[in-house]
Amino acid sequence: MPCYSGDENSRGSGDREAILEETIDKRNAMMCAVFRAAGVEDILGKIDYKEAGISRKEFELWWKEHEEEDRLRREREKKAQAAKRAAAKAKAERAKKRKEVLAKLTDEDKIILGV
């Protein structure tokens, strides 16, 4: 998933706090996209920190925290995908085994078992 997907915590559209959180999430996603596309080091040297009302240190701290959040998110997504693949594999193996077992049954056995 991207930094912002629009469904974080199922926020309601009428809740002011939720709207503000969603706006922050969108802005973080926008900044992340720009930094990754242009290169964070190139951008950090071009920012007018006084005009922005922040320090370079604050900016770098935000970026470091955001990168860690992204790393953890990717890790969670990777684990979820692995679990999903493992579940699909197990399901396929059960289906294959079931088919093999059923193939060994006689027609009478199948009628008795209702299969």
C-alpha positions as CSV (number, residue, x, y, z in Angstrom):
1,M,0.0,0.0,0.0
2,P,1.1,3.6,-0.5
3,C,1.8,6.1,2.2
4,Y,-1.8,7.2,1.9
5,S,-4.6,5.0,0.6
6,G,-7.6,6.8,1.9
7,D,-8.9,4.1,4.2
8,E,-6.8,4.5,7.3
9,N,-8.8,3.7,10.4
10,S,-12.1,4.1,8.4
11,R,-12.3,7.8,9.3
12,G,-15.7,9.4,8.9
13,S,-15.9,12.4,6.6
14,G,-17.9,14.5,9.0
15,D,-15.4,14.4,11.9
16,R,-13.2,17.5,12.0
17,E,-10.4,15.7,13.7
18,A,-10.6,12.8,11.2
19,I,-10.5,15.3,8.3
20,L,-7.4,17.0,9.8
21,E,-5.7,13.6,10.2
22,E,-6.6,12.6,6.7
23,T,-5.2,15.9,5.4
24,I,-1.9,15.3,7.3
25,D,-1.7,11.8,5.9
26,K,-2.1,13.1,2.4
27,R,0.5,15.8,2.9
28,N,2.9,13.3,4.3
29,A,2.3,11.0,1.3
30,M,2.8,14.0,-1.1
31,M,6.1,14.9,0.6
32,C,7.3,11.3,0.6
33,A,6.6,11.0,-3.1
34,V,8.5,14.2,-4.0
35,F,11.5,13.2,-1.8
36,R,11.7,9.8,-3.3
37,A,11.4,11.1,-6.8
38,A,13.8,14.0,-6.6
39,G,16.1,12.6,-3.9
40,V,16.0,13.8,-0.4
41,E,19.5,15.1,-0.2
42,D,18.9,17.3,-3.3
43,I,15.8,18.7,-1.8
44,L,17.2,19.3,1.7
45,G,19.8,21.7,0.3
46,K,17.2,23.7,-1.6
47,I,14.6,24.4,1.1
48,D,14.2,27.9,2.5
49,Y,13.8,26.7,6.1
50,K,13.2,30.2,7.4
51,E,10.3,30.7,4.9
52,A,9.0,27.3,5.8
53,G,9.1,28.0,9.5
54,I,11.0,24.8,10.3
55,S,14.5,23.8,10.9
56,R,16.5,21.4,8.7
57,K,16.9,19.2,11.8
58,E,13.1,19.0,12.2
59,F,12.7,18.2,8.5
60,E,15.4,15.4,8.7
61,L,13.8,14.0,11.9
62,W,10.4,13.9,10.1
63,W,12.0,12.1,7.1
64,K,13.8,9.6,9.3
65,E,10.6,8.8,11.2
66,H,8.6,8.5,8.0
67,E,11.2,6.2,6.4
68,E,11.0,4.0,9.5
69,E,7.2,4.0,9.2
70,D,7.4,3.0,5.6
71,R,9.9,0.2,6.4
72,L,7.6,-1.2,9.0
73,R,4.6,-0.9,6.7
74,R,6.4,-2.7,3.9
75,E,7.5,-5.4,6.4
76,R,3.9,-5.9,7.5
77,E,2.7,-6.0,3.9
78,K,5.4,-8.6,3.1
79,K,4.4,-10.8,6.0
80,A,0.7,-10.5,5.1
81,Q,1.5,-11.5,1.5
82,A,3.6,-14.4,2.7
83,A,0.8,-15.6,5.0
84,K,-1.7,-15.2,2.2
85,R,0.5,-17.3,-0.2
86,A,1.0,-19.9,2.5
87,A,-2.8,-20.2,3.1
88,A,-3.4,-20.5,-0.6
89,K,-0.8,-23.2,-0.9
90,A,-2.2,-25.1,2.1
91,K,-5.7,-24.9,0.6
92,A,-4.5,-26.2,-2.7
93,E,-2.6,-29.1,-0.9
94,R,-5.8,-30.0,1.0
95,A,-7.8,-30.0,-2.2
96,K,-5.3,-32.2,-3.9
97,K,-5.2,-34.6,-1.0
98,R,-9.0,-34.7,-0.9
99,K,-9.1,-35.5,-4.6
100,E,-6.5,-38.3,-4.1
101,V,-8.5,-39.8,-1.1
102,L,-11.8,-39.6,-3.0
103,A,-10.2,-41.3,-6.0
104,K,-9.5,-44.3,-3.8
105,L,-13.1,-44.7,-2.7
106,T,-15.5,-47.1,-4.4
107,D,-18.8,-45.7,-5.7
108,E,-20.5,-47.4,-2.8
109,D,-18.1,-45.7,-0.3
110,K,-18.9,-42.4,-1.9
111,I,-22.7,-43.0,-1.6
112,I,-22.3,-43.9,2.0
113,L,-20.2,-40.9,2.8
114,G,-22.4,-38.6,0.7
115,V,-19.7,-37.4,-1.6
